[in-house]
Amino acid sequence: MRTAIATLLATSLLLLAGCKIEAGTTTITNVSIDGKAQNVMRSYVNGGAGDFECIKSISGHCHYLLFVRECGNDKAAAAGTRCGIRTVQAFTLDAGTSRQLANLPPKLKQCVSHDRAPSAPDCLASQG
């Protein structure tokens, strides 16, 4: 209870001081086998910056694919016109390591796998 109140007060003071607290997007991928976490990957993207972490992997690696869908315009996308896929970055991290990236584009999409490098946009189909 004290922690929640302290956090609320600290956030209020930062806002009053003119600090802008922006919410980013955190994605945690946790694959369990027989109820035990075998592959755990985390990413945090806020604005044009991102932090990608391979926490645990049965293979010892996490393969990341960062990409954007490029459509001619919003009308083309709404009409169902196929959009092109542009890879922003593809990289592999060893388990227990992380990587920070800057200058990431808006509407960034990502896929991550422990066994092989994913390919866009097929990787999104497996995410539901």
Summary of the structure (lengths in Angstrom):
residues: 128
radius of gyration: 18.1
end to end distance: 37.1
largest distance: 53.0
contacts: 308
relative contact order: 0.18
helix: 19%
strand: 46%
